[in-house]
Amino acid sequence: MSLDQLTPEQHSALLKIRKRVIEAIGRNMDLYGIPLSTGHLYGLLFFADKPMTLDDMGLEMSMSKTSMSTGVRTLLDLKMVNKVWEKGSRKDLYEVENDWHQTFTDFFAIKWRKAVESNILVFRRSIEELNNQLQSQSEGPIHEILLEDQRKMSEAVRYYEWLDKLIDAMESGEIYKMIPKS
């Protein structure tokens, strides 16, 4: 149904509700390091009744084409929007990924996987350096400090290995056997 078929009062009430949701989406995405404007862009696409071009989005949001392009690229990288093809159109069209479970999985898997890989690498290198120090510092207060640091870092590695398994379970869909989609 087209918004053109609504009365001015209905149209205004609907836009007010949608704006509230778009603001909330923007704030939520901002919490996870995604610019507020990109969150608003996602909200706009969420309510769009058809795929939109960058020009369409720019008009709706009063943003530059460059800003729109950057925001859309971010959303594409996070797999939150899809580029779609439409017969007769030479411009790129975009629409939201409607499977929110998949969007959640993709978003967090992408973000968490980077953190896991980076942090495990740092901790493992550091543990190796601690082991070298422990071999040369077999006595004294430094030995106890090195052992305690090694213990803490080993716990961190175990956590990141667990998180890696959680990401695998999300990506494979195994998580939904434990917590079914509603």
C-alpha positions in Angstrom: 0.0 0.0 0.0 1.3 3.4 -0.9 1.6 6.3 1.6 -0.2 8.4 -1.0 -3.4 6.7 -0.1 -3.3 7.9 3.5 -5.0 11.0 4.8 -2.7 13.8 5.9 -3.4 12.9 9.6 -2.7 9.2 9.0 0.5 10.1 7.1 1.7 12.4 9.8 1.0 9.8 12.6 2.7 7.1 10.7 5.8 9.2 10.0 6.0 10.1 13.7 6.0 6.4 14.7 8.5 5.5 12.0 10.8 8.3 13.0 10.9 7.1 16.6 11.8 3.6 15.4 14.5 4.9 13.0 16.0 7.0 15.8 16.1 3.9 18.1 17.8 1.9 15.3 20.3 4.6 14.8 21.1 4.9 18.5 21.4 1.1 18.8 23.8 0.8 15.9 25.8 3.8 17.3 26.4 1.7 20.4 28.2 -0.8 18.3 30.4 1.6 16.5 28.2 2.3 13.4 27.6 6.0 12.8 24.2 7.3 13.8 23.5 8.4 10.3 24.2 4.9 9.0 21.7 3.6 11.5 19.2 6.1 10.3 19.9 5.0 6.7 19.2 1.4 7.7 15.9 2.5 9.3 14.9 4.4 6.2 15.5 1.3 4.1 13.7 -0.9 6.7 10.5 1.1 6.0 10.9 1.5 2.3 8.3 -0.3 0.3 10.7 -0.9 -2.6 14.4 -0.9 -3.2 16.0 2.5 -3.2 18.9 4.2 -5.1 21.5 6.4 -3.4 19.7 9.4 -5.0 16.3 8.3 -3.4 18.0 7.9 0.0 19.8 11.3 -0.3 16.5 13.0 -1.0 14.8 11.4 2.0 17.6 12.0 4.4 19.0 15.3 3.1 22.5 13.8 3.0 25.2 14.0 0.4 25.6 11.2 -2.1 29.1 10.6 -0.7 27.7 10.1 2.8 25.0 7.9 1.5 27.5 5.8 -0.4 29.7 5.4 2.7 26.7 4.4 4.8 25.4 1.9 2.3 28.9 0.4 1.8 29.1 -0.1 5.6 25.7 -1.7 5.6 26.7 -3.9 2.7 29.9 -5.0 4.5 27.9 -5.9 7.5 25.4 -7.8 5.3 22.5 -5.7 6.7 21.5 -4.5 3.2 21.5 -6.2 -0.2 22.2 -4.8 -3.6 19.3 -5.8 -5.9 18.8 -5.7 -9.6 15.7 -4.3 -11.2 15.0 -4.6 -14.9 15.3 -1.3 -16.7 17.3 0.5 -13.9 20.9 1.4 -14.5 21.4 2.6 -10.9 22.2 0.4 -8.0 19.3 -0.4 -5.8 19.4 -1.4 -2.1 17.0 -3.1 0.3 17.4 -4.3 3.9 18.1 -8.0 4.7 14.7 -9.0 6.2 16.0 -11.9 8.2 16.8 -10.2 11.5 18.3 -13.4 12.9 20.7 -13.5 10.0 21.5 -9.8 10.3 22.3 -10.2 14.0 24.5 -13.3 13.2 26.3 -11.5 10.4 26.8 -8.3 12.3 28.2 -9.9 15.4 30.1 -12.6 13.7 31.9 -10.0 11.6 32.7 -7.8 14.5 33.5 -10.5 17.0 35.6 -12.6 14.6 38.0 -9.7 14.0 38.3 -9.1 17.8 38.9 -12.8 18.5 41.5 -13.2 15.9 43.4 -10.1 16.8 43.3 -10.7 20.6 44.2 -14.3 20.4 47.2 -13.5 18.3 48.3 -10.8 20.8 47.8 -13.0 23.9 49.6 -16.0 22.4 52.6 -13.9 21.4 52.6 -12.3 24.8 52.4 -15.7 26.5 55.3 -16.9 24.4 57.3 -13.8 25.5 56.4 -14.5 29.1 57.6 -18.1 28.8 61.0 -16.8 27.5 61.1 -14.4 30.5 60.2 -17.2 32.9 63.1 -19.3 31.6 65.6 -16.5 32.3 63.9 -15.3 35.5 63.5 -18.5 37.5 63.5 -16.8 40.9 62.4 -13.7 42.8 59.4 -11.4 42.7 59.4 -11.1 38.9 58.9 -14.9 38.6 55.6 -14.7 40.5 54.4 -11.7 38.5 55.2 -13.4 35.2 53.4 -16.5 36.3 50.3 -14.5 37.3 50.3 -12.6 34.0 50.7 -15.9 32.2 47.7 -17.3 34.1 45.5 -14.2 33.3 46.5 -14.3 29.6 45.8 -18.0 29.4 42.3 -17.4 30.8 41.8 -14.7 28.2 42.8 -17.1 25.4 40.4 -19.7 26.7 37.6 -17.0 26.6 38.4 -16.1 23.1 38.5 -19.7 22.0 35.0 -20.1 23.6 33.8 -16.9 21.8 35.2 -18.3 18.5 33.0 -21.5 19.1 30.0 -19.3 19.8 30.6 -17.4 16.5 30.9 -20.8 14.7 27.6 -21.9 16.2 25.9 -18.7 15.1 27.3 -18.9 11.6 26.3 -22.6 11.2 22.9 -22.1 12.7 23.6 -24.5 15.6 22.7 -21.7 18.1 19.1 -21.9 16.9 18.9 -25.5 18.2 19.6 -24.2 21.7 17.6 -21.0 21.3 15.0 -21.4 18.6 13.9 -18.5 16.4 10.5 -17.4 17.5 
